[in-house]
Amino acid sequence: MAGFLIAMISGALMSTQGVFNTDVTKSTSIWVAAGFVQLTALITCIIMWFANGRPEILGLFQIERKYALLGGVMGAFITYTVVKSMSSLGIAKASLIIVITQIAAAYLIELFGIFGSKKIAFSWMKFLGLAIAIVGVVIYNLCGNQAEG
């Protein structure tokens, strides 16, 4: 249950952050906004690192799959793509597409065991659930276009 609630908080924070970042971009630029997001995230992480008793930082150099260290680079591009999609598609439409794409990518990563993740067996029910979600996005987009036009 705790994991479910944390995931819900994460989703709400991601959508809210996208709105905030899009607003900041209006006065600066996407890369300034993304840089500010990353800088404030770094400051927050340093504060939390001290609050947690400063666990071992040298473990970063012992990571087996070095490509896993690219998460920060991805974070900058995530901020960029969220801002661009929300400013061009609107908050709800962009969020729907982002979330469905996250689900599809996560399912494929697990299905094929990519990046060292635990490989899972194909499930028609999970595939059907993803297909229904995609149909939902299509319906949402069609309804949105009818209301606008």
C-alpha positions as CSV (number, residue, x, y, z in Angstrom):
1,M,0.0,0.0,0.0
2,A,2.9,2.4,0.8
3,G,4.4,1.8,-2.6
4,F,1.0,2.6,-4.3
5,L,0.7,5.9,-2.4
6,I,4.3,6.9,-3.1
7,A,3.7,6.2,-6.8
8,M,0.6,8.4,-6.7
9,I,2.5,11.2,-5.0
10,S,5.2,10.8,-7.7
11,G,2.7,11.1,-10.5
12,A,1.2,14.2,-8.9
13,L,4.6,15.8,-8.3
14,M,5.7,15.1,-11.9
15,S,2.6,16.7,-13.4
16,T,2.9,19.7,-11.1
17,Q,6.6,20.0,-11.8
18,G,5.8,20.0,-15.5
19,V,3.4,22.9,-15.0
20,F,5.9,24.9,-12.9
21,N,8.8,24.3,-15.4
22,T,6.7,25.3,-18.3
23,D,5.8,28.6,-16.4
24,V,9.5,29.2,-15.7
25,T,10.4,28.6,-19.3
26,K,8.1,31.5,-20.3
27,S,10.4,34.0,-18.6
28,T,13.7,32.3,-19.5
29,S,14.3,29.4,-21.8
30,I,13.9,25.6,-21.6
31,W,17.6,25.0,-20.9
32,V,17.7,27.7,-18.2
33,A,14.6,26.1,-16.6
34,A,16.0,22.6,-16.9
35,G,19.4,23.8,-15.4
36,F,17.6,25.5,-12.5
37,V,15.6,22.3,-11.9
38,Q,18.8,20.2,-11.9
39,L,20.6,22.7,-9.7
40,T,17.9,22.8,-7.1
41,A,17.6,19.0,-7.3
42,L,21.3,18.8,-6.5
43,I,21.0,21.2,-3.6
44,T,18.1,19.1,-2.3
45,C,20.0,15.9,-2.7
46,I,23.0,17.3,-0.8
47,I,20.8,18.5,2.0
48,M,19.1,15.0,2.2
49,W,22.5,13.3,2.0
50,F,23.6,15.2,5.1
51,A,20.3,14.6,6.8
52,N,20.7,10.9,6.3
53,G,24.1,10.7,8.0
54,R,26.2,11.0,4.8
55,P,26.2,7.5,3.5
56,E,29.2,6.3,1.4
57,I,29.5,8.4,-1.7
58,L,32.4,6.4,-3.2
59,G,30.0,3.6,-4.1
60,L,29.3,5.6,-7.3
61,F,32.6,4.5,-8.6
62,Q,31.8,0.8,-8.0
63,I,28.7,0.7,-10.1
64,E,29.0,-2.3,-12.5
65,R,27.0,-0.9,-15.4
66,K,28.5,2.6,-15.9
67,Y,25.7,3.6,-18.3
68,A,23.4,3.7,-15.2
69,L,25.2,6.9,-14.2
70,L,23.5,8.7,-17.2
71,G,20.3,9.2,-15.1
72,G,21.1,12.9,-14.5
73,V,21.7,13.5,-18.2
74,M,18.3,11.9,-18.9
75,G,16.8,14.1,-16.2
76,A,17.8,17.2,-18.1
77,F,16.2,15.9,-21.3
78,I,13.1,14.7,-19.4
79,T,12.7,18.2,-18.1
80,Y,13.1,19.6,-21.6
81,T,10.7,17.1,-23.2
82,V,8.0,17.5,-20.5
83,V,8.1,21.3,-20.9
84,K,8.0,21.1,-24.7
85,S,5.1,18.6,-24.7
86,M,3.1,20.4,-22.1
87,S,3.5,23.8,-23.8
88,S,2.4,22.4,-27.2
89,L,-0.2,19.7,-26.2
90,G,-1.5,21.0,-22.9
91,I,-1.0,19.5,-19.4
92,A,-3.5,16.7,-19.4
93,K,-2.9,15.4,-23.0
94,A,0.9,15.6,-22.5
95,S,0.7,13.8,-19.2
96,L,-1.5,11.1,-20.6
97,I,0.9,10.4,-23.4
98,I,4.0,10.6,-21.1
99,V,2.5,8.1,-18.7
100,I,1.3,5.6,-21.3
101,T,4.7,5.8,-22.9
102,Q,6.3,5.2,-19.5
103,I,4.2,2.1,-19.0
104,A,4.9,0.7,-22.5
105,A,8.7,1.3,-22.1
106,A,8.7,-0.2,-18.6
107,Y,6.8,-3.2,-19.9
108,L,9.3,-3.7,-22.7
109,I,12.3,-3.3,-20.4
110,E,10.9,-6.0,-18.1
111,L,9.7,-8.2,-20.9
112,F,13.2,-8.4,-22.5
113,G,15.2,-7.9,-19.2
114,I,16.9,-4.8,-20.6
115,F,19.5,-2.9,-18.5
116,G,19.9,-5.7,-16.1
117,S,16.2,-5.7,-15.0
118,K,14.5,-8.9,-14.0
119,K,13.0,-10.5,-17.1
120,I,9.3,-11.3,-16.9
121,A,7.1,-13.6,-19.1
122,F,4.8,-12.1,-21.7
123,S,1.3,-11.7,-20.4
124,W,-1.7,-11.2,-22.7
125,M,-3.6,-9.5,-19.8
126,K,-0.8,-6.9,-19.4
127,F,-0.6,-6.4,-23.1
128,L,-4.4,-5.9,-23.2
129,G,-4.2,-3.5,-20.3
130,L,-1.6,-1.4,-22.2
131,A,-3.7,-1.6,-25.4
132,I,-6.8,-0.4,-23.6
133,A,-4.7,2.5,-22.1
134,I,-3.5,3.5,-25.6
135,V,-7.1,3.4,-26.9
136,G,-8.1,5.6,-23.9
137,V,-5.5,8.2,-25.0
138,V,-6.8,8.0,-28.6
139,I,-10.4,8.6,-27.3
140,Y,-9.2,11.4,-25.1
141,N,-7.5,13.1,-28.0
142,L,-10.5,12.7,-30.3
143,C,-12.8,14.1,-27.7
144,G,-10.4,17.0,-27.0
145,N,-10.2,17.8,-30.7
146,Q,-14.0,17.8,-31.1
147,A,-14.4,20.1,-28.1
148,E,-11.8,22.5,-29.5
149,G,-13.0,22.4,-33.1
